[in-house]
Amino acid sequence: MLPIRVTQVPEAARRPKPDPDKLLFGHTFSDHMFLAEFTPEQGWHSARIEPYGELSLPPSTIALHYAQMIFEGMKAYRNEAGEVYLFRWRENAARFRRSAERLRIPPVEMSLFGEAIRRLVWLDRDWVPTALGSSLYIRPVIMATDKAIGMHASNNYLFFVICSPTASYFPKGFYSVSIRVSEEDVRAVQGGTGDVKCAGNYSGSLRALAEAKAKGFDQVLWLDAQERKYVEEVGSMNIFFKLDGTIITPPLSGTILPGVTRASVLELSAELGLPVEERLISIDEVMETLESGKMEEIFGAGTAVAIAPVGSLSHKGHCITVGNGSPGPTAMKLRERLLTLQRGETSDPYGWREQVLAPEFAPN
Ligand SMILES: *Cc1c(COP(=O)(O)O)cnc(C)c1O
């Protein structure tokens, strides 16, 4: 594997850690970052960890024009004993490779991805907050760096990883989010890029989110682009329904992002003894079963929030409360199970977590 050269920020020059109660998601970054470059001659090379700082790029950098750029979102967790854990990072590394393949970006070896994350998190381990629900958010990115704006697949690339300490998504206690079904805009189409994490997927979702927020809702629920009938995702989360005692989530049909949290929720639901179904579910079925009271719970799942219960759903001007509007018991149970697993506070029968250790003790 590529050697990683490390240039540390001197102890005395390390920045003070932010007040954990005042963290805004994605605003503060740790002391170091990881970088590597790709050229056709050398492949991936110059892997290094450096002090966090600015990138210098000419305005002609091709990713800035056509968004040939992919990313990941994962977290490191720290428990009261001071142990730091990564959660299912190989899933993120594998998805990063699938995203790269879809956008004609040269993929990064799993081993380099893993070592970059481990070394960086170990170096910045004091930046991992301890409070329940807080974590160090890790953002790997690959961007195309040819200095030429003709539309083409770039020859040169930059891979970087930055880390941001984050508080719980629910700092004032767990509450339910309100969601509005997008009627005009869609997120993804069959054959498009909805099932990979590429930069270009997200700015197209801003208008629907702005409309939802203007009407007082927290998030957008996306329907399929073809029939505008089947439920796909909510914001940047996969969606789950508890209907008649069964956990239901839409299948990975090519337009839905295959979330690591989604996969974990399916396994943990089965562990709780709940039947799980991956099947198409129409917005009409959702609204009807909400009306009749058969729909017990709705929640979103993703790395950023873990599990977010949905308290109300609005479709074509018709707003219905889910249950009594407060977080449901299944969402709460799944959240608790997930957080304790991630934080290393319970045994890990699935082999999902890896403790971040000093490089000489780390696994390969
Ligand atoms: C990242 C993301 C998710 C959640 O995936 P996780 O791996 O669970 O974090 C869901 N939907 C979209 C659109 C996403 O970008």
The ligand as an SDF file (V2000), in Angstrom:
LIG
                    3D

 15 15  0  0  0  0  0  0  0  0999 V2000
  -25.7680    9.6460    2.3030 C   0  0  0  0  0  0  0  0  0  0  0  0
  -27.1930    9.5260    1.9190 C   0  0  0  0  0  0  0  0  0  0  0  0
  -28.0780    8.6710    2.5970 C   0  0  0  0  0  0  0  0  0  0  0  0
  -27.7100    7.9190    3.8570 C   0  0  0  0  0  0  0  0  0  0  0  0
  -26.6550    7.0140    3.6860 O   0  0  0  0  0  0  0  0  0  0  0  0
  -25.8220    6.5200    4.9640 P   0  0  0  0  0  0  0  0  0  0  0  0
  -24.7820    5.6270    4.3860 O   0  0  0  0  0  0  0  0  0  0  0  0
  -26.7630    5.8130    5.8410 O   0  0  0  0  0  0  0  0  0  0  0  0
  -25.2760    7.7420    5.5950 O   0  0  0  0  0  0  0  0  0  0  0  0
  -29.3600    8.5490    2.1200 C   0  0  0  0  0  0  0  0  0  0  0  0
  -29.7820    9.2540    1.0500 N   0  0  0  0  0  0  0  0  0  0  0  0
  -28.9770   10.0950    0.3790 C   0  0  0  0  0  0  0  0  0  0  0  0
  -29.4820   10.8280   -0.7930 C   0  0  0  0  0  0  0  0  0  0  0  0
  -27.6450   10.2670    0.8030 C   0  0  0  0  0  0  0  0  0  0  0  0
  -26.8500   11.1190    0.1570 O   0  0  0  0  0  0  0  0  0  0  0  0
  1  2  1  0
  2  3  1  0
  2 14  2  0
  3  4  1  0
  3 10  2  0
  4  5  1  0
  5  6  1  0
  6  7  2  0
  6  8  1  0
  6  9  1  0
 10 11  1  0
 11 12  2  0
 12 13  1  0
 12 14  1  0
 14 15  1  0
M  END
$$$$
